[in-house]
Amino acid sequence: MIRPTDLRGIVSPDAFMREIVNAVTSRRVEALLTQLPITSENEYIFNSKDPYAGWREGRFHWYPVGGDRGNAGRIKLAGSPFNPIGERTINAMESLIEMMRQAELKEGPAEPPKSPRDAVKRYFDLPPLQEIPKWRQPIHGLKAREYSRKLATLIRIRLSREVRPTEYTIAIEDDGIGQPAAMMHSTLLSLGTSDKVDKPYLIGVFGQGGSSAFAASTYSWIITRRHPQLLNGYHDEIGWTVVKHIFPKGRRDDYFAYLAAHPDGRVPTLPNSAADAIGLKQGTRFVHVKYDFGKTEPARRLYPALNHLLFNPVLPYELYTGPDRAPDPMYGNGYRLSLRAEKDKVNILDKNFEPLAITRG
């Protein structure tokens, strides 16, 4: 059986890692997969009661996202192709916050922040973004706008386009804590489960929204590396996989599945040395290939759509909409309205967007 920690007998880790990050078209993803010993989705029929049944030693298999063959209905929930991108961006913000929280706990016990904004203030010294235009005090020796612009580089959304045939790919990258490869199947590839319910400083709870991006993509690939100083007993290695929509022969239950290396759902891995090939120190990369934006033109629509969806985000981020365009720093429409109010000396905003208390009924 292929051990999740050993791909070196199959591919060159460094070369394969470079091929993964360059797989931004469906053609390139398919070329990537041909290098691997993969059992057809029609040969391995996942059974949640006995996932070992039919598993072929020495091969990879298509494994249902969330360990659920009936996952298609839940994954197809997004009403707009932009919503899952917003969800993925929020996940990236949480990854940065969790990285700082775990670093804090290494120094000793500490009460958790009471909210995401409390966490951002504690760990990044960043006020709410709509206050940045009128923030006069320097932050870590920089003007507030310069400092927030620097923070934005830690989260990057990249849109790319293949001309013939026309395909759009959307990538969401963060330099946050990352996931241990051994836990990737129960975190990034879970469905409807979450480890955030006891963490008031994080945003999401249900572990659902970002997975809707799978439904808009022909393929999705994911790589993640846990911060080397925050492993908590896990190995320092890179977890990776590919997700696709499966339509099994002779059955009506289509589902979304990812490439697994073990019957318990664990993903293939690469050694941490392969991270140097792409400069991956830590964090997660979600890349959704041949993304269906419908009839909209994403290069023009992404900027207003994301500023609307993330009206007043807790952290800024970057948006790249073309290879020849500089990235747009994204702060949300709350910031943009505040910027206009400061420029025109008019009182456009009458709200401070204070955090809302979360109570349990």
N, C-alpha and C positions, 0 to 999 in steps of 0.2 A: 504493500500500500504506500502511496506517496505521502510522506510526512509533510505537514504544512510548513515545516521549517526548512525544506530542502528542495530547491528547484535547480540546483547547480548541475545535476546530472542530465538535465533536459535542455537548458538554455544557458547562455552566458549572461549572468545577472546584470552586469553593467550595460551590455548591448540591449538586453531585453527591456531594461528600465528606460533607456532612451527611446526605444520603439513605443513603449506605452505612452509616454508624454507627447510623442508625435502622432499618435493615433487620433486625429481630430476629424477624420472622415470615416464613413462606414466601410469604405474599401480598405483603409488601413487597419481598422479593427479586425476585419475578417482575415487579413493577411497575418495579423498578430496571432489570432486563434489557430491558424493552420499549423503553427509551430508546436502546438501542444497536443498531448494525447487526451482527447476529450470524447467521452461516451455520449452518443446521440441522446437528445431529449426523449426520443421514442424508444430507446433501449432501457434507460433507467427511469422507472416510474416511482417517484418518491412516495413512501408510505410513512406517515408520521409515527405510526406504532412500531415500525421496524425499518428505519432508514438504511440499515445495513443490507436489507434484502435487495439483491440485484446489483449491489455495488461491485465494481470491477477493480481489482487491485492494480495499482500502477497507473491509474487514469483519473482525470478530473470529470466532474459530473455537474449537470445543471440542477441547482438546488433552489426550491421556492423561497423567495424573499419572505422573511418572517417564519419560515418553516411551515407555510400554509399554501396548499395547492389552490385554495379559494381566494387568493389575494387580489385578483384582478379588479373586483368591484370596489374595494377600498382604495387601491392605488389610482384608479381613474376618477377620483373625487374632485380634482381641481376644476374650477369653473373657467379659469383663464390660464394660458401658458405662462404668464408672468408671475402668477402667485407662487408656484413652486420655487422659482428663482429667488423671490423674496424670502421664502422659508429657509432655503439653503443659506442665504446671506445672514439671517438671524442665527442659524446654527454656527456659522463661522464666528460671529460675535461671542456666542456662548463659549466656544472653544478657547478664545483668548481670555475670557473671564475665568474659566475653569483652570487654565494654566496658572494664572496669578493666584487663585485660591489654593491650589495644591502646593505651589511654591511657599505660600504663607504658612500652610500647615506643616511643612517640613521644618520650619523654625520653631514650632510649638503650637499648642492649642490656641484657637482664636475663634471668637463668635463669628458666625457667617454674616456677610452683608445682608441687610434686610430687603434689598431689592436689586434689580440689575443696575439701576442708576446709582444706588449706594455703592455697588461693587465697582463701577467705572470710576466714581469719585475716589474711592479708597485706593484702587490699584493703579489708576492712570492719571489721577489728579485732573480729570476732565469734567468740566461742568456740562450741563445739558447743552446740546449743540445749538439750540436757538439762542443761547446767551453768548455764543462766541463772538458775533459781530460787535458787541458792546463790552466785551471782557477786556479790561485794561491791564490786569496784572500778568506778568510773564509766567509761563508754565515751563518749568525745567530750563529756564534761561532763554526760552523762545517766546515770541509773540503767540497769542492764543491761536490765531489762524495758522501760523507756521507749525505749531505743535500738533494741532488736529490734522493738518495735512500730512505730517509725518506718520501719525498713527494710521491714517487711511491706507498706507502702503501695506499693512499687515493683512488686509483682506482685498482680494482682487477678483473681479468678474470680467471674464474675457469672452467676447463674441468673435467668432471667426466664420468665414464663408468660403465654401468651395463653389466655384463658378459652374463647372460642367461635370456632373449635374449639380444643380443648385442645392446645396446643403448648408444649414447653419448648425454650428456647434457652440454650446455655452458652457463655460468652465467657471467654477467657483472654487477659489483657492484661499486657504488661510494658513497663517503661521502660528497657530494655536497649539494646544496641548497634544492633539492627535490621539489616536486610539491604539492600544496594544493590538497587534495582529491577531492574537488569540481570542480577543473579545470583539473583533469587528463584526462577526455574524450576529452577535447579540446586542449590538449598539447601532452602528451605521446601517446594518441590513435587517434590523428588527422592524416590526410593524405593530403599532398599537401598544408598545411597551416603552417604558422610560425609566431612567435612573435619576430624574430631575425632581421628583415629587417632594423630596425633603431638602431641596436646594432653592431657597427663596431668591437667591441672587441670579438664577437663570430664568429664561423667558418661556421656552416651550415646556409642555408637559406631556402631550399625548403621543409623541413619536410617530407622527402621521404625515404632516404636510409636505415635507421635502421629498418623500418617496413618490409623490405625484409626478415628479419630473421624469420618472421612468416611463410613464405612460405617454409622454410627449416625445420620447427619444426612440430611435431605432436601436441604439446601443448606449449604455452608460458604463464608464469605467471609473474606478475609485482606487486611489492609493492613499495610505496613511502611515505615518510614523509617529510613535509616541515620543514626547520630549525625553531625550536621553537622561535628564536629571530627575525625571518624574515617573520612572518605570513602575515603581511599587511592586517589584518582584517579577515583572514580566521581562521577556527578552527584548533587546533592542533590535528590531527587525522591521521590515516593511510589509504590511499587508496590502494585497491588491486583489481586484476581481473585475469581472465584466458582467453587466446585467443586460438581459434582453427579454423581449416579449415572446412567449412560447405558445404555439398553437399545435397541440399534440394531434397526431393522426388518429382518426376514428373517435375523437372525443370532442365534447363541446366546452370543456372547462379550460379555457386559455388562462395563463397565469404568467407572472413575472418571476424569473429565476436568475441566479447568479452562479458563477463558476466556483465550485467548492472543491476542496482538497481532502475532505474527510466526511464520513457519514454524519458526524454531529454538526456539520455546517461550517466548520472552520475553513477559512479562505487560504489560497496559496500565499506564500511569502517569498521575499527576497532578502538576502543578508543586508545589514545596515551599510556595508561598503558600497552597495549599488546606489545609495542615496547621493554619494558624491558625484555620480554621473550627471545628476540633474540639480545638484545644490539643494537637496531637501534636508534641512536640519531637523525640522519637526512640522507637524500639521497635516492637513487633509486636502486632497484634490478630488472634487467631483467634476467629471466631464461628461456632458450629455450630448451625444453625437447624433447628427441628423435630427435636430430638435424642431418640432412642428410648432411654429409661431402662428399658424393659421394664415390669414390673408394680410396680416400686418407686416410692415417693414421693420424688423427688430432694431436695425441700426439707428432709426429715428425714434422708435417707440420706447426703447429700454430706459433711456434717461428720465423722461417724464413718468413712466409707469413705476419705476422703482422709487423715485422720489415721492410718488403718491402712496405707494404701498407701505413704505417705511418713512412715514411722515416726519417722525422725530426720533431717529434711531439712537441707541445708546452709544454706538461707536460709528465713526465714519468709515468709508470704504472707497475703493477705486473701481471705475467702470472703463473698460477698454472696448471700443466699438469698431476698431479697424487697425490694421498693422501700421498705418501711417499716421494715426491719430494719437496725440498725447492722452493719457488717461484723464477722465473727468473725476475729480473728487466728489463724492456723494455724501450729502449731509441731511437730505430730506427737505420737504417743502416747508417745514417749520423754520428751519434755518434760512431758507431762501426768502421767506416772508419777513423774517427778522432782519435780514441783510438789507432788504429794500426799505424797511422802516428806518433803519439806521442811516441809510444813504439819503433818503428823501425827507428825513426828520418828520415823519408822520407816524401816527400811532396805529399801525395796521393790526398788530397783534394785541389782543386784550386777555390772552390766557398765557400762563406760565408752564402749562403741561406738567403739573406736579404729578409725582407717581401715585397711582391708586393703590390703596391697601387691599391685600388679598386675604379674605376671611374664609373660614371653613364653616359650612352650614351644619 
